[in-house]
């Protein structure tokens, strides 16, 4: 019996499965990574797939803004690690092994709470930059390492089947090599809408990439030059979106990942998400459709609730004409396919 709509259907209320039934249903199901560019609707997609597993899912365990202990794993790598298959990144690899095994501290774990206090004086931009200059923050990183070393995973640690990340765009093939048992779902959304949503939600481009990033990406072709020093925030964000979107798209093609597009999902998500859940062999695919119906309501920001009618292509309306023109010019430089939602008139 699927979880989710606890569930009233017409005149009957179906019983939710017991913990033992959930455990049996989840046994042998391979973990799923849902990934994409920030603000591409990965949270919503992951929540629907998590419902098909009878769990809440795990959101961004590699995001140092939400999970400060992750700074230890990403030290020197920046917000978006640039890694190719075969690259050695022991702390980041250990982080992901522990995440998949359910052995990484949760947000409310005492170690995570203490780490958050240590970082309370660093805003988003400062955290991003600290990752690339750890020698200037040696005492902070030493304290974080001590907190992590003192963490002991509970024996009955929560093992999530659906995990969402938006900071693996430039390391997706590295991750696939590290974790071949994990199935990868890539969410794609119109990059202009992503740029608009990112600009509204974050206001900056999440800091520079680690030194040597261009050389590491060279086998995929030389991306457009980095924004000039006097570039506007929307131009910087559009460039980062273009870079991440292009990298995700190429990696997804080479890895033969499951790819789901945001715009068709907005139009009619229930058959699409049910089909994807079945392709992934998740135990309760109909619960994903139920979750899609449940989330078709007003929401904003980090909430997953949205009224789907008219949602596709709507984010770009938040940009001024000048911002939109600038963003489109930057995105054009990446040659991103124009197969997404048309611009609203």
N, C-alpha and C positions, 0 to 999 in steps of 0.2 A: 504494500500500500504506500503510495508516494507521500512524502512530507509536503508541507507548504500550505495549501488551502485547508486549514484544520477544520475541517474543510467542509464548508457547507456547499453542497451541490443540490440544487432544487430543494427537495424536502428532507434530504438525508444528510447526516453529518458522519463523515468517514473518520475512523480512528487513525491517529498518527501511529507510525511504526514504533515499536519499542526500541531501546538501545541495542538489544541483541539482534533484532531484525535489521536495523541500520548497519550494524557491524557485518552481518552476513552479506548484505547487499553490496557493501563497499569492498568486501574482500576481493583482492585480485584486480581491482580497478586501478589503472595507472594514473599517476598525478598529471594534472593539466596546468600548463602555464598560459595565462592570458596576457598578451603583451601588445603594445602599440605606443604611438607617440602620446605624450601627456595631452589630456583633453580630447581624446579620440573616442571616448565612450567605453573604455576598457572596464571601468568599475561596474557599469551596468551589465555588460556582457558577462563578466566574471560572476556577478551576483546571480544571474539567471542560471549559469552552469553550476554554480555552487548549490543552488536549490535542487538541481537534478541529482545531487549527491547527498542531500539531507544535511547540509552544513552551511555555515555562514561564509566560508572561504577565508583566505588570508590575503590581506591587501597590502601591497608594497612593502614587503619585509626588507627590501634593499634601499628604501628611501630614507636618507639620513635626516630628513625633516620630520618624518613621522616616527622613525625608530632610530634614536640617536646613537645607539651602540653600533649601528651599521657603519659609522665613520671609521671604526677600527678596520673593517673589511675593505673599505674603499679608499683608505689612506693612499694619497698620491695618484689616485685614478680619476678623481673628479666626479661630478654628478652623473655623467654618462660615460662609464668606462669604455675605452676603445681597446678591444681585445679580439684577436683572431684565433682560429683553432691552432692549438699547439703552444699558445702563449702561456707563460708561467705567471700566475697571480694567486699564490697559495692562500692568502688571507681571504680573498674574495671567493675562491673555490671552496674553502672550508666553510665559509658563511652559507653558501648555497647548499652544500651537503647537509649542514645542520638544519637549514630551513625545511628541506624536503623530508628529513627524518623527524621533524617536529621537535627539534632540540635547540631552537633559537629562542631567546627571551621574548615574551609577548610585551605589549605596550604597558601593561599594568604590573609586570613583574618588578620586584623591588630594584633589581639591577637597572632596568629601563627607566624607572622613575628617578633613581639617583643620577643616571646619565643625563636625563632631561634637565635636572637642576643644574648640573655642571655647565650645560650649554645654554642656560636661560639668558645669558647676556649676549649671545650671538644671534643676530637676525638671519633671515634666509640667505641673504647675499654673503654674509660673513661665514656662514657654515659652508657654502659652496666653495668659497675661496680657500678656506682652511684645509679642505681636502687636498688642494694642490700645493700647499705650503706647510706640510705637517711639521717641518723642522722649526717653524716659528711658533708652533703650538705644542711643543714637546711635552710640557707638563700636563696639558689637557689630554693628549692622546695616551700618555702613561696612565692617567687616572681612569680613562675609559677602558684601557686594556686590563687594568686590575679588576674593574667591575665585571668585565666579561669573563675573566679567569675564575672569578668567584661564583659564577653562575652554575648551578647544577640542575640539569633538566629533570623535571618530575618523571617518575617511572611510567606514569600514565599520561605522558605529554600528548597534547592534541596533535593529531596527524591530519593535516588538511590535504584534500585531493585537488582543490582548485586554488591556485595562487596567482595573484595579479602583480605585474611589474610594468612600470613605464620608463625604466631607466636602463634597459638592456638593448636598446636599439642598435648600438654600435658594438655589441658583444653577443649577439644572438647565436651566431654559429659557434662561438666559443662555448656558450652555455649548452648548446645541443650536443657538442662533443663531450662535455663534462657530465651531462645528465641525459644519456640516450634513452632512458626509460620514461622520460617526461614528454608528453605530447604537447605540442605548441600550437596555440591559436593566436593568430595575428589579426587585430582589429584595425581597419583602415577607415579614415574619415577624410572628407574633403580638406586638403591642407589649408585652404583659405579660412574655412570655418574653425579649424584647429587654431590657426594663428589668432583669430578674433577671440576665441574662448580663452586661450592662453594669456593674451594681452589683458583681458578683463580680470582673470582669476589671479595671475601671478604678477604681471607688470614688468617682469624682467626675463632674461633668457637663461636663468639658472647657471650663470657663470661660464668661464671659458672651459674648453676641453683640455685634457692633459697634454703636455708637450709631446710632440711626435705623432699627434693624431693623424695629420695629413699623410705622412709616410705609411702609417698602418692601413689607411683606407685606399692607398694608391692602387692596389690591384683592381679595385672596382671603378677606376677612373677618377680623374682629378675633379673634385667638387668646385663650385664657384668660390672665388676668393672670399675670405672672411669679411664681415662688414667693416667698413672704414671706421676710424675712431669717432667721427662725428655722426655716425648713423643714428637714426631715431630708434626708440625702443621697439616699435613695430617692425622695423627693418631687421633688427637683430633677432627678434623672435621668429620672424618669417624665415630667416636664413637657418636658424636652428631647426625649425619645423621641417624645412625642405631637406636638410641633411639627414635628420632622423627618419623621416618618411621614406626617403630614397633607400637608405640602408635597410630599413625593415622590409621594404618591398622586395629588394634583391635577395635578402637572406631568406625570406619566406618562400620565394620561388625556388631557390637552390635546395632548401630543406624540405620542400613539398609540404609546407605547413597547411593547416586549416586556416583559410582566410575568410573573414566575415566583414562585410562593408556596412558602415553605419547607416547610410542613407536607405538601402532596402530594409534594414532592420527597423527604421523609423516607420516605414510604410506598413509593414506586416510582419512583426517579429515572431509571432507564435510558431508558424510552420518552419521558419528558418532556424530558430533556436532549438526546436524539438528535433529537427533533422541533425543538427550539429551534435546535440547531446547523444543521439543514437549512434552517430558515427564514432563518437568518443567512448561508446559503450558505458555511459553513465547510467546508474541504476534506475533513476526516476525521470526520464525525459519529459513526461507530461507535466512534472512540477516546474520545469523551466518555463513552459508556456503559461502556467498559472502565475508565476512570478512576473512575467511580462505584463499580464493583465493587471496585476496588483500595482505595478509601478507606473501605470498610465494615468498619472495624476500630477497636479502642479508641484514643481520643485525647482531648486536652483543650486548653484555652487557645487559643493561636494555631494549633494543628495543625488540618489539615482532616480528619483521620481521625476518624470517629465511628461507633459501632455504631448503625445507623439504627432498629433495633427499639425502640419506646418513646421515641424521641427527641423527637417532636413534643409540645409542651406540657410537656416535662420541666424546663425551666430554672426555671420559677416555683416549683418545689419547694425551691429554694435560699432563697427568701424566708420570713421568719417570717410568722405570721398578721398581725401588726400592719403589717409592711412591705407585704405583699400588699394588705391593705385600703387602706392609704394610696396605693399605686401605682394601684390600680383606681379610686379616687376621682379622682385627678388625670387619668388617661386618659379617664375618662367625660366630663370637661369638654371634651374635644376631639371628642366624638361619633364616635369611631372605630368603623367597622362591626364588628359581632361575628361575623365570618365566618371566624374562625380556629379553632385547636384548642380544644376544650372544656377547662375546668379539670379536671385529674385529681382524682379523689375519694380 
